[in-house]
Amino acid sequence: TIHGLWPSNYSNPWKPSNCTGTQFKQLSPQLQSKLKISWPDVEGGNDTRFWEMEWNKQGR
């Protein structure tokens, strides 16, 4: 699995964080099923909390 994926380019390699878009919200059951397979929280064991943290920090 991957921990995160950020857009960047050669001239500005810094990853964005703490953006100001929409906060994490409840996921559809279909998306949740796919994420449980492809992006589990292998360290803490709480998938939803992991996805929320990643979304609120880098996904907005």
PDB file of N, CA, C and O in Angstrom:
ATOM      1  N   THR A   1       0.843  -1.180   0.000  1.00  0.00           N
ATOM      2  CA  THR A   1       0.000   0.000   0.000  1.00  0.00           C
ATOM      3  C   THR A   1       0.888   1.244   0.000  1.00  0.00           C
ATOM      4  O   THR A   1       2.086   1.164   0.271  1.00  0.00           O
ATOM      5  N   ILE A   2       0.302   2.359  -0.298  1.00  0.00           N
ATOM      6  CA  ILE A   2       1.019   3.635  -0.267  1.00  0.00           C
ATOM      7  C   ILE A   2       0.528   4.428   0.934  1.00  0.00           C
ATOM      8  O   ILE A   2      -0.581   4.202   1.418  1.00  0.00           O
ATOM      9  N   HIS A   3       1.337   5.344   1.411  1.00  0.00           N
ATOM     10  CA  HIS A   3       0.882   6.217   2.494  1.00  0.00           C
ATOM     11  C   HIS A   3       0.173   7.440   1.934  1.00  0.00           C
ATOM     12  O   HIS A   3      -0.877   7.833   2.443  1.00  0.00           O
ATOM     13  N   GLY A   4       0.726   8.038   0.906  1.00  0.00           N
ATOM     14  CA  GLY A   4       0.116   9.223   0.323  1.00  0.00           C
ATOM     15  C   GLY A   4       0.657   9.473  -1.070  1.00  0.00           C
ATOM     16  O   GLY A   4       1.669   8.901  -1.474  1.00  0.00           O
ATOM     17  N   LEU A   5      -0.025  10.322  -1.787  1.00  0.00           N
ATOM     18  CA  LEU A   5       0.361  10.659  -3.149  1.00  0.00           C
ATOM     19  C   LEU A   5       0.056  12.137  -3.348  1.00  0.00           C
ATOM     20  O   LEU A   5      -1.091  12.560  -3.201  1.00  0.00           O
ATOM     21  N   TRP A   6       1.081  12.928  -3.683  1.00  0.00           N
ATOM     22  CA  TRP A   6       0.908  14.362  -3.796  1.00  0.00           C
ATOM     23  C   TRP A   6       1.354  14.859  -5.162  1.00  0.00           C
ATOM     24  O   TRP A   6       2.324  14.348  -5.723  1.00  0.00           O
ATOM     25  N   PRO A   7       0.657  15.848  -5.701  1.00  0.00           N
ATOM     26  CA  PRO A   7       1.122  16.442  -6.952  1.00  0.00           C
ATOM     27  C   PRO A   7       2.318  17.353  -6.679  1.00  0.00           C
ATOM     28  O   PRO A   7       2.352  18.039  -5.657  1.00  0.00           O
ATOM     29  N   SER A   8       3.265  17.364  -7.555  1.00  0.00           N
ATOM     30  CA  SER A   8       4.386  18.288  -7.449  1.00  0.00           C
ATOM     31  C   SER A   8       5.039  18.396  -8.820  1.00  0.00           C
ATOM     32  O   SER A   8       4.689  17.670  -9.751  1.00  0.00           O
ATOM     33  N   ASN A   9       5.969  19.291  -8.925  1.00  0.00           N
ATOM     34  CA  ASN A   9       6.731  19.399 -10.161  1.00  0.00           C
ATOM     35  C   ASN A   9       8.175  19.723  -9.816  1.00  0.00           C
ATOM     36  O   ASN A   9       8.494  20.014  -8.663  1.00  0.00           O
ATOM     37  N   TYR A  10       9.020  19.676 -10.786  1.00  0.00           N
ATOM     38  CA  TYR A  10      10.450  19.847 -10.552  1.00  0.00           C
ATOM     39  C   TYR A  10      10.775  21.214  -9.952  1.00  0.00           C
ATOM     40  O   TYR A  10      11.638  21.309  -9.080  1.00  0.00           O
ATOM     41  N   SER A  11      10.101  22.270 -10.402  1.00  0.00           N
ATOM     42  CA  SER A  11      10.423  23.612  -9.919  1.00  0.00           C
ATOM     43  C   SER A  11       9.859  23.888  -8.524  1.00  0.00           C
ATOM     44  O   SER A  11      10.322  24.806  -7.848  1.00  0.00           O
ATOM     45  N   ASN A  12       8.872  23.112  -8.086  1.00  0.00           N
ATOM     46  CA  ASN A  12       8.298  23.300  -6.753  1.00  0.00           C
ATOM     47  C   ASN A  12       7.976  21.923  -6.164  1.00  0.00           C
ATOM     48  O   ASN A  12       6.824  21.488  -6.202  1.00  0.00           O
ATOM     49  N   PRO A  13       8.985  21.236  -5.623  1.00  0.00           N
ATOM     50  CA  PRO A  13       8.776  19.852  -5.181  1.00  0.00           C
ATOM     51  C   PRO A  13       8.042  19.691  -3.853  1.00  0.00           C
ATOM     52  O   PRO A  13       7.851  18.559  -3.410  1.00  0.00           O
ATOM     53  N   TRP A  14       7.625  20.765  -3.207  1.00  0.00           N
ATOM     54  CA  TRP A  14       6.962  20.641  -1.906  1.00  0.00           C
ATOM     55  C   TRP A  14       5.550  20.121  -2.069  1.00  0.00           C
ATOM     56  O   TRP A  14       4.818  20.548  -2.962  1.00  0.00           O
ATOM     57  N   LYS A  15       5.173  19.203  -1.207  1.00  0.00           N
ATOM     58  CA  LYS A  15       3.820  18.649  -1.248  1.00  0.00           C
ATOM     59  C   LYS A  15       2.856  19.596  -0.535  1.00  0.00           C
ATOM     60  O   LYS A  15       3.219  20.174   0.489  1.00  0.00           O
ATOM     61  N   PRO A  16       1.645  19.769  -1.048  1.00  0.00           N
ATOM     62  CA  PRO A  16       0.671  20.637  -0.396  1.00  0.00           C
ATOM     63  C   PRO A  16       0.150  19.992   0.886  1.00  0.00           C
ATOM     64  O   PRO A  16       0.058  18.769   0.981  1.00  0.00           O
ATOM     65  N   SER A  17      -0.186  20.817   1.860  1.00  0.00           N
ATOM     66  CA  SER A  17      -0.805  20.294   3.079  1.00  0.00           C
ATOM     67  C   SER A  17      -1.653  21.380   3.713  1.00  0.00           C
ATOM     68  O   SER A  17      -1.470  22.570   3.456  1.00  0.00           O
ATOM     69  N   ASN A  18      -2.581  20.947   4.544  1.00  0.00           N
ATOM     70  CA  ASN A  18      -3.488  21.840   5.260  1.00  0.00           C
ATOM     71  C   ASN A  18      -4.187  22.816   4.313  1.00  0.00           C
ATOM     72  O   ASN A  18      -4.221  24.023   4.550  1.00  0.00           O
ATOM     73  N   CYS A  19      -4.733  22.268   3.250  1.00  0.00           N
ATOM     74  CA  CYS A  19      -5.455  23.075   2.271  1.00  0.00           C
ATOM     75  C   CYS A  19      -6.808  23.495   2.851  1.00  0.00           C
ATOM     76  O   CYS A  19      -7.172  23.064   3.945  1.00  0.00           O
ATOM     77  N   THR A  20      -7.538  24.315   2.140  1.00  0.00           N
ATOM     78  CA  THR A  20      -8.760  24.889   2.706  1.00  0.00           C
ATOM     79  C   THR A  20     -10.037  24.382   2.057  1.00  0.00           C
ATOM     80  O   THR A  20     -11.066  25.051   2.148  1.00  0.00           O
ATOM     81  N   GLY A  21     -10.011  23.243   1.415  1.00  0.00           N
ATOM     82  CA  GLY A  21     -11.205  22.693   0.766  1.00  0.00           C
ATOM     83  C   GLY A  21     -12.142  22.013   1.753  1.00  0.00           C
ATOM     84  O   GLY A  21     -12.096  22.275   2.955  1.00  0.00           O
ATOM     85  N   THR A  22     -12.977  21.149   1.237  1.00  0.00           N
ATOM     86  CA  THR A  22     -14.006  20.465   2.001  1.00  0.00           C
ATOM     87  C   THR A  22     -13.415  19.475   2.995  1.00  0.00           C
ATOM     88  O   THR A  22     -12.493  18.730   2.664  1.00  0.00           O
ATOM     89  N   GLN A  23     -13.950  19.467   4.221  1.00  0.00           N
ATOM     90  CA  GLN A  23     -13.545  18.492   5.227  1.00  0.00           C
ATOM     91  C   GLN A  23     -13.988  17.096   4.815  1.00  0.00           C
ATOM     92  O   GLN A  23     -14.890  16.936   3.993  1.00  0.00           O
ATOM     93  N   PHE A  24     -13.352  16.102   5.388  1.00  0.00           N
ATOM     94  CA  PHE A  24     -13.698  14.702   5.161  1.00  0.00           C
ATOM     95  C   PHE A  24     -15.146  14.466   5.570  1.00  0.00           C
ATOM     96  O   PHE A  24     -15.612  15.011   6.571  1.00  0.00           O
ATOM     97  N   LYS A  25     -15.857  13.651   4.789  1.00  0.00           N
ATOM     98  CA  LYS A  25     -17.233  13.309   5.125  1.00  0.00           C
ATOM     99  C   LYS A  25     -17.426  11.812   4.967  1.00  0.00           C
ATOM    100  O   LYS A  25     -16.520  11.106   4.523  1.00  0.00           O
ATOM    101  N   GLN A  26     -18.575  11.339   5.321  1.00  0.00           N
ATOM    102  CA  GLN A  26     -18.875   9.911   5.239  1.00  0.00           C
ATOM    103  C   GLN A  26     -18.682   9.396   3.818  1.00  0.00           C
ATOM    104  O   GLN A  26     -19.122  10.028   2.858  1.00  0.00           O
ATOM    105  N   LEU A  27     -18.032   8.265   3.690  1.00  0.00           N
ATOM    106  CA  LEU A  27     -17.784   7.668   2.378  1.00  0.00           C
ATOM    107  C   LEU A  27     -18.937   6.769   1.967  1.00  0.00           C
ATOM    108  O   LEU A  27     -19.614   6.184   2.812  1.00  0.00           O
ATOM    109  N   SER A  28     -19.153   6.664   0.677  1.00  0.00           N
ATOM    110  CA  SER A  28     -20.163   5.725   0.187  1.00  0.00           C
ATOM    111  C   SER A  28     -19.691   4.305   0.504  1.00  0.00           C
ATOM    112  O   SER A  28     -18.487   4.060   0.566  1.00  0.00           O
ATOM    113  N   PRO A  29     -20.608   3.379   0.702  1.00  0.00           N
ATOM    114  CA  PRO A  29     -20.209   1.986   0.975  1.00  0.00           C
ATOM    115  C   PRO A  29     -19.332   1.397  -0.133  1.00  0.00           C
ATOM    116  O   PRO A  29     -18.425   0.614   0.150  1.00  0.00           O
ATOM    117  N   GLN A  30     -19.593   1.763  -1.378  1.00  0.00           N
ATOM    118  CA  GLN A  30     -18.800   1.246  -2.494  1.00  0.00           C
ATOM    119  C   GLN A  30     -17.342   1.721  -2.407  1.00  0.00           C
ATOM    120  O   GLN A  30     -16.412   0.932  -2.571  1.00  0.00           O
ATOM    121  N   LEU A  31     -17.160   3.017  -2.149  1.00  0.00           N
ATOM    122  CA  LEU A  31     -15.806   3.551  -2.041  1.00  0.00           C
ATOM    123  C   LEU A  31     -15.106   2.986  -0.813  1.00  0.00           C
ATOM    124  O   LEU A  31     -13.920   2.661  -0.869  1.00  0.00           O
ATOM    125  N   GLN A  32     -15.821   2.870   0.283  1.00  0.00           N
ATOM    126  CA  GLN A  32     -15.242   2.326   1.506  1.00  0.00           C
ATOM    127  C   GLN A  32     -14.738   0.891   1.281  1.00  0.00           C
ATOM    128  O   GLN A  32     -13.657   0.538   1.752  1.00  0.00           O
ATOM    129  N   SER A  33     -15.500   0.080   0.578  1.00  0.00           N
ATOM    130  CA  SER A  33     -15.079  -1.298   0.282  1.00  0.00           C
ATOM    131  C   SER A  33     -13.805  -1.324  -0.548  1.00  0.00           C
ATOM    132  O   SER A  33     -12.908  -2.128  -0.294  1.00  0.00           O
ATOM    133  N   LYS A  34     -13.726  -0.446  -1.539  1.00  0.00           N
ATOM    134  CA  LYS A  34     -12.535  -0.390  -2.390  1.00  0.00           C
ATOM    135  C   LYS A  34     -11.313   0.082  -1.604  1.00  0.00           C
ATOM    136  O   LYS A  34     -10.221  -0.465  -1.758  1.00  0.00           O
ATOM    137  N   LEU A  35     -11.503   1.102  -0.759  1.00  0.00           N
ATOM    138  CA  LEU A  35     -10.383   1.617   0.023  1.00  0.00           C
ATOM    139  C   LEU A  35      -9.891   0.607   1.052  1.00  0.00           C
ATOM    140  O   LEU A  35      -8.690   0.528   1.307  1.00  0.00           O
ATOM    141  N   LYS A  36     -10.791  -0.161   1.644  1.00  0.00           N
ATOM    142  CA  LYS A  36     -10.378  -1.178   2.619  1.00  0.00           C
ATOM    143  C   LYS A  36      -9.422  -2.187   1.994  1.00  0.00           C
ATOM    144  O   LYS A  36      -8.543  -2.719   2.673  1.00  0.00           O
ATOM    145  N   ILE A  37      -9.591  -2.447   0.710  1.00  0.00           N
ATOM    146  CA  ILE A  37      -8.711  -3.383   0.006  1.00  0.00           C
ATOM    147  C   ILE A  37      -7.428  -2.695  -0.453  1.00  0.00           C
ATOM    148  O   ILE A  37      -6.335  -3.233  -0.274  1.00  0.00           O
ATOM    149  N   SER A  38      -7.557  -1.513  -1.041  1.00  0.00           N
ATOM    150  CA  SER A  38      -6.409  -0.876  -1.682  1.00  0.00           C
ATOM    151  C   SER A  38      -5.621   0.085  -0.791  1.00  0.00           C
ATOM    152  O   SER A  38      -4.470   0.391  -1.104  1.00  0.00           O
ATOM    153  N   TRP A  39      -6.212   0.575   0.325  1.00  0.00           N
ATOM    154  CA  TRP A  39      -5.515   1.575   1.139  1.00  0.00           C
ATOM    155  C   TRP A  39      -5.844   1.416   2.616  1.00  0.00           C
ATOM    156  O   TRP A  39      -6.398   2.330   3.227  1.00  0.00           O
ATOM    157  N   PRO A  40      -5.507   0.252   3.207  1.00  0.00           N
ATOM    158  CA  PRO A  40      -5.801   0.039   4.621  1.00  0.00           C
ATOM    159  C   PRO A  40      -4.807   0.773   5.521  1.00  0.00           C
ATOM    160  O   PRO A  40      -3.704   1.114   5.094  1.00  0.00           O
ATOM    161  N   ASP A  41      -5.204   1.008   6.749  1.00  0.00           N
ATOM    162  CA  ASP A  41      -4.308   1.560   7.762  1.00  0.00           C
ATOM    163  C   ASP A  41      -3.540   0.389   8.370  1.00  0.00           C
ATOM    164  O   ASP A  41      -4.017  -0.247   9.311  1.00  0.00           O
ATOM    165  N   VAL A  42      -2.370   0.108   7.842  1.00  0.00           N
ATOM    166  CA  VAL A  42      -1.608  -1.061   8.283  1.00  0.00           C
ATOM    167  C   VAL A  42      -0.899  -0.840   9.617  1.00  0.00           C
ATOM    168  O   VAL A  42      -0.470  -1.806  10.248  1.00  0.00           O
ATOM    169  N   GLU A  43      -0.766   0.409  10.059  1.00  0.00           N
ATOM    170  CA  GLU A  43      -0.096   0.676  11.331  1.00  0.00           C
ATOM    171  C   GLU A  43      -1.072   0.769  12.491  1.00  0.00           C
ATOM    172  O   GLU A  43      -0.874   0.124  13.521  1.00  0.00           O
ATOM    173  N   GLY A  44      -2.122   1.562  12.335  1.00  0.00           N
ATOM    174  CA  GLY A  44      -3.033   1.803  13.448  1.00  0.00           C
ATOM    175  C   GLY A  44      -4.281   0.943  13.450  1.00  0.00           C
ATOM    176  O   GLY A  44      -4.921   0.779  14.488  1.00  0.00           O
ATOM    177  N   GLY A  45      -4.633   0.392  12.298  1.00  0.00           N
ATOM    178  CA  GLY A  45      -5.794  -0.478  12.213  1.00  0.00           C
ATOM    179  C   GLY A  45      -7.136   0.224  12.131  1.00  0.00           C
ATOM    180  O   GLY A  45      -8.173  -0.439  12.151  1.00  0.00           O
ATOM    181  N   ASN A  46      -7.148   1.562  12.038  1.00  0.00           N
ATOM    182  CA  ASN A  46      -8.409   2.294  11.940  1.00  0.00           C
ATOM    183  C   ASN A  46      -8.462   2.977  10.576  1.00  0.00           C
ATOM    184  O   ASN A  46      -8.025   4.117  10.423  1.00  0.00           O
ATOM    185  N   ASP A  47      -9.000   2.269   9.595  1.00  0.00           N
ATOM    186  CA  ASP A  47      -9.005   2.775   8.221  1.00  0.00           C
ATOM    187  C   ASP A  47      -9.671   4.136   8.098  1.00  0.00           C
ATOM    188  O   ASP A  47      -9.109   5.047   7.489  1.00  0.00           O
ATOM    189  N   THR A  48     -10.856   4.285   8.666  1.00  0.00           N
ATOM    190  CA  THR A  48     -11.601   5.539   8.511  1.00  0.00           C
ATOM    191  C   THR A  48     -10.835   6.715   9.091  1.00  0.00           C
ATOM    192  O   THR A  48     -10.773   7.776   8.470  1.00  0.00           O
ATOM    193  N   ARG A  49     -10.255   6.546  10.261  1.00  0.00           N
ATOM    194  CA  ARG A  49      -9.482   7.634  10.876  1.00  0.00           C
ATOM    195  C   ARG A  49      -8.273   7.978  10.009  1.00  0.00           C
ATOM    196  O   ARG A  49      -7.943   9.153   9.853  1.00  0.00           O
ATOM    197  N   PHE A  50      -7.609   6.970   9.443  1.00  0.00           N
ATOM    198  CA  PHE A  50      -6.463   7.181   8.562  1.00  0.00           C
ATOM    199  C   PHE A  50      -6.864   7.964   7.316  1.00  0.00           C
ATOM    200  O   PHE A  50      -6.207   8.940   6.953  1.00  0.00           O
ATOM    201  N   TRP A  51      -7.943   7.536   6.663  1.00  0.00           N
ATOM    202  CA  TRP A  51      -8.399   8.232   5.453  1.00  0.00           C
ATOM    203  C   TRP A  51      -8.786   9.673   5.772  1.00  0.00           C
ATOM    204  O   TRP A  51      -8.478  10.586   5.006  1.00  0.00           O
ATOM    205  N   GLU A  52      -9.456   9.874   6.895  1.00  0.00           N
ATOM    206  CA  GLU A  52      -9.862  11.229   7.292  1.00  0.00           C
ATOM    207  C   GLU A  52      -8.640  12.109   7.513  1.00  0.00           C
ATOM    208  O   GLU A  52      -8.602  13.247   7.045  1.00  0.00           O
ATOM    209  N   MET A  53      -7.639  11.591   8.222  1.00  0.00           N
ATOM    210  CA  MET A  53      -6.428  12.361   8.481  1.00  0.00           C
ATOM    211  C   MET A  53      -5.732  12.735   7.170  1.00  0.00           C
ATOM    212  O   MET A  53      -5.320  13.881   6.989  1.00  0.00           O
ATOM    213  N   GLU A  54      -5.603  11.767   6.260  1.00  0.00           N
ATOM    214  CA  GLU A  54      -4.942  12.036   4.982  1.00  0.00           C
ATOM    215  C   GLU A  54      -5.731  13.036   4.137  1.00  0.00           C
ATOM    216  O   GLU A  54      -5.144  13.929   3.527  1.00  0.00           O
ATOM    217  N   TRP A  55      -7.039  12.893   4.100  1.00  0.00           N
ATOM    218  CA  TRP A  55      -7.870  13.819   3.323  1.00  0.00           C
ATOM    219  C   TRP A  55      -7.775  15.232   3.885  1.00  0.00           C
ATOM    220  O   TRP A  55      -7.561  16.185   3.135  1.00  0.00           O
ATOM    221  N   ASN A  56      -7.932  15.376   5.204  1.00  0.00           N
ATOM    222  CA  ASN A  56      -7.938  16.707   5.804  1.00  0.00           C
ATOM    223  C   ASN A  56      -6.578  17.381   5.723  1.00  0.00           C
ATOM    224  O   ASN A  56      -6.505  18.609   5.714  1.00  0.00           O
ATOM    225  N   LYS A  57      -5.509  16.614   5.665  1.00  0.00           N
ATOM    226  CA  LYS A  57      -4.187  17.221   5.562  1.00  0.00           C
ATOM    227  C   LYS A  57      -3.782  17.498   4.116  1.00  0.00           C
ATOM    228  O   LYS A  57      -3.244  18.567   3.829  1.00  0.00           O
ATOM    229  N   GLN A  58      -4.029  16.560   3.201  1.00  0.00           N
ATOM    230  CA  GLN A  58      -3.527  16.716   1.834  1.00  0.00           C
ATOM    231  C   GLN A  58      -4.570  16.643   0.730  1.00  0.00           C
ATOM    232  O   GLN A  58      -4.269  17.009  -0.406  1.00  0.00           O
ATOM    233  N   GLY A  59      -5.770  16.188   1.015  1.00  0.00           N
ATOM    234  CA  GLY A  59      -6.716  15.939  -0.059  1.00  0.00           C
ATOM    235  C   GLY A  59      -7.667  17.060  -0.390  1.00  0.00           C
ATOM    236  O   GLY A  59      -8.304  17.042  -1.443  1.00  0.00           O
ATOM    237  N   ARG A  60      -7.776  18.035   0.489  1.00  0.00           N
ATOM    238  CA  ARG A  60      -8.785  19.076   0.289  1.00  0.00           C
ATOM    239  C   ARG A  60      -8.435  20.012  -0.798  1.00  0.00           C
ATOM    240  O   ARG A  60      -9.191  20.941  -1.080  1.00  0.00           O
TER     241      ARG A  60
END
